[in-house]
Amino acid sequence: MFALVLPMLAERYGDCEEGLRQMGRQASSSFLGSVAGRMMLVVARHNPKLLLGSLPSAFRVATNYGHLHVEWPEAQRGRLVVKNDYMPYLFHEGVVLGLLEAVRTSGVRVLGRPTGDLDSECDFTWA
């Protein structure tokens, strides 16, 4: 899938990395437009922590592989931990960015990294 789509995304967004982030953003947007996603937004009440805290449940609904969880070292700082997932960390950066943008969060920073062949983490903060 990536081999077919990445050249087009790289051309459109400047490089492959940003193309993968945009794929993640679009995945967030598409999910939030679904019945389950709209319910997630209602339950979160525009609260970034509640929205991101429900991400593991949404992941289980949307996929039948892998595992993820969210850690909260501080009130406005978290870490998305992804295990056994085929999507690269840049995609997950985009997912987190898309979710935080959906609830109009300001001062967002997301930085991901691979932690294994199918594992990654994304640290995120907001103002």
Contacts in CASP RR format, 6 or more apart in sequence:
PFRMAT RR
TARGET T0000
AUTHOR 0000-0000-0000
METHOD contacts of the structure
MODEL  1
MFALVLPMLAERYGDCEEGLRQMGRQASSSFLGSVAGRMMLVVARHNPKL
LLGSLPSAFRVATNYGHLHVEWPEAQRGRLVVKNDYMPYLFHEGVVLGLL
EAVRTSGVRVLGRPTGDLDSECDFTWA
5 23 0 8 1.000
6 16 0 8 1.000
6 19 0 8 1.000
6 20 0 8 1.000
9 16 0 8 1.000
9 18 0 8 1.000
9 19 0 8 1.000
9 20 0 8 1.000
9 22 0 8 1.000
9 23 0 8 1.000
10 16 0 8 1.000
10 18 0 8 1.000
10 19 0 8 1.000
12 19 0 8 1.000
12 22 0 8 1.000
13 19 0 8 1.000
13 21 0 8 1.000
13 22 0 8 1.000
17 90 0 8 1.000
19 90 0 8 1.000
20 88 0 8 1.000
20 90 0 8 1.000
20 91 0 8 1.000
20 94 0 8 1.000
21 90 0 8 1.000
21 91 0 8 1.000
21 93 0 8 1.000
21 94 0 8 1.000
21 97 0 8 1.000
22 94 0 8 1.000
23 91 0 8 1.000
23 94 0 8 1.000
24 87 0 8 1.000
24 91 0 8 1.000
24 92 0 8 1.000
24 93 0 8 1.000
24 94 0 8 1.000
24 95 0 8 1.000
24 97 0 8 1.000
24 98 0 8 1.000
25 94 0 8 1.000
25 95 0 8 1.000
25 97 0 8 1.000
25 98 0 8 1.000
25 101 0 8 1.000
27 91 0 8 1.000
27 94 0 8 1.000
27 95 0 8 1.000
28 94 0 8 1.000
28 95 0 8 1.000
28 97 0 8 1.000
28 98 0 8 1.000
28 99 0 8 1.000
28 101 0 8 1.000
28 102 0 8 1.000
29 98 0 8 1.000
29 102 0 8 1.000
31 37 0 8 1.000
31 58 0 8 1.000
31 62 0 8 1.000
32 38 0 8 1.000
32 40 0 8 1.000
32 41 0 8 1.000
32 99 0 8 1.000
32 102 0 8 1.000
36 58 0 8 1.000
36 61 0 8 1.000
37 58 0 8 1.000
40 51 0 8 1.000
40 54 0 8 1.000
40 58 0 8 1.000
41 51 0 8 1.000
41 102 0 8 1.000
41 103 0 8 1.000
43 50 0 8 1.000
43 54 0 8 1.000
44 50 0 8 1.000
44 51 0 8 1.000
44 54 0 8 1.000
44 103 0 8 1.000
46 103 0 8 1.000
46 104 0 8 1.000
47 103 0 8 1.000
48 76 0 8 1.000
48 99 0 8 1.000
48 100 0 8 1.000
48 103 0 8 1.000
48 105 0 8 1.000
48 126 0 8 1.000
49 72 0 8 1.000
49 75 0 8 1.000
49 76 0 8 1.000
51 99 0 8 1.000
51 100 0 8 1.000
51 102 0 8 1.000
51 103 0 8 1.000
52 70 0 8 1.000
52 78 0 8 1.000
52 80 0 8 1.000
52 96 0 8 1.000
52 99 0 8 1.000
52 100 0 8 1.000
52 124 0 8 1.000
53 70 0 8 1.000
55 68 0 8 1.000
55 70 0 8 1.000
55 80 0 8 1.000
55 95 0 8 1.000
55 99 0 8 1.000
56 67 0 8 1.000
56 68 0 8 1.000
56 69 0 8 1.000
56 70 0 8 1.000
59 66 0 8 1.000
59 67 0 8 1.000
59 68 0 8 1.000
63 85 0 8 1.000
65 84 0 8 1.000
65 85 0 8 1.000
65 86 0 8 1.000
66 82 0 8 1.000
66 83 0 8 1.000
66 84 0 8 1.000
66 85 0 8 1.000
66 118 0 8 1.000
67 82 0 8 1.000
67 83 0 8 1.000
67 84 0 8 1.000
67 85 0 8 1.000
68 80 0 8 1.000
68 81 0 8 1.000
68 82 0 8 1.000
68 83 0 8 1.000
68 85 0 8 1.000
69 80 0 8 1.000
69 81 0 8 1.000
70 78 0 8 1.000
70 79 0 8 1.000
70 80 0 8 1.000
70 81 0 8 1.000
71 78 0 8 1.000
71 79 0 8 1.000
71 81 0 8 1.000
72 78 0 8 1.000
73 79 0 8 1.000
76 125 0 8 1.000
76 126 0 8 1.000
76 127 0 8 1.000
77 123 0 8 1.000
77 124 0 8 1.000
77 125 0 8 1.000
78 123 0 8 1.000
78 124 0 8 1.000
78 125 0 8 1.000
79 121 0 8 1.000
79 122 0 8 1.000
79 123 0 8 1.000
79 124 0 8 1.000
80 92 0 8 1.000
80 96 0 8 1.000
80 121 0 8 1.000
80 122 0 8 1.000
80 124 0 8 1.000
81 121 0 8 1.000
82 89 0 8 1.000
82 92 0 8 1.000
82 119 0 8 1.000
82 120 0 8 1.000
82 121 0 8 1.000
82 122 0 8 1.000
83 118 0 8 1.000
83 119 0 8 1.000
84 118 0 8 1.000
84 119 0 8 1.000
85 92 0 8 1.000
85 118 0 8 1.000
85 119 0 8 1.000
85 120 0 8 1.000
86 118 0 8 1.000
88 114 0 8 1.000
88 120 0 8 1.000
89 112 0 8 1.000
89 113 0 8 1.000
89 114 0 8 1.000
89 120 0 8 1.000
89 121 0 8 1.000
89 122 0 8 1.000
90 112 0 8 1.000
92 112 0 8 1.000
92 120 0 8 1.000
92 122 0 8 1.000
93 110 0 8 1.000
93 111 0 8 1.000
93 112 0 8 1.000
93 122 0 8 1.000
94 110 0 8 1.000
96 110 0 8 1.000
96 122 0 8 1.000
96 124 0 8 1.000
97 108 0 8 1.000
97 110 0 8 1.000
100 108 0 8 1.000
100 110 0 8 1.000
100 124 0 8 1.000
100 126 0 8 1.000
101 108 0 8 1.000
105 126 0 8 1.000
105 127 0 8 1.000
106 126 0 8 1.000
106 127 0 8 1.000
107 125 0 8 1.000
107 126 0 8 1.000
107 127 0 8 1.000
108 124 0 8 1.000
108 125 0 8 1.000
108 126 0 8 1.000
108 127 0 8 1.000
109 124 0 8 1.000
109 125 0 8 1.000
109 126 0 8 1.000
110 122 0 8 1.000
110 123 0 8 1.000
110 124 0 8 1.000
111 122 0 8 1.000
111 123 0 8 1.000
111 124 0 8 1.000
112 120 0 8 1.000
112 121 0 8 1.000
112 122 0 8 1.000
112 123 0 8 1.000
113 120 0 8 1.000
113 121 0 8 1.000
113 122 0 8 1.000
114 120 0 8 1.000
115 121 0 8 1.000
END
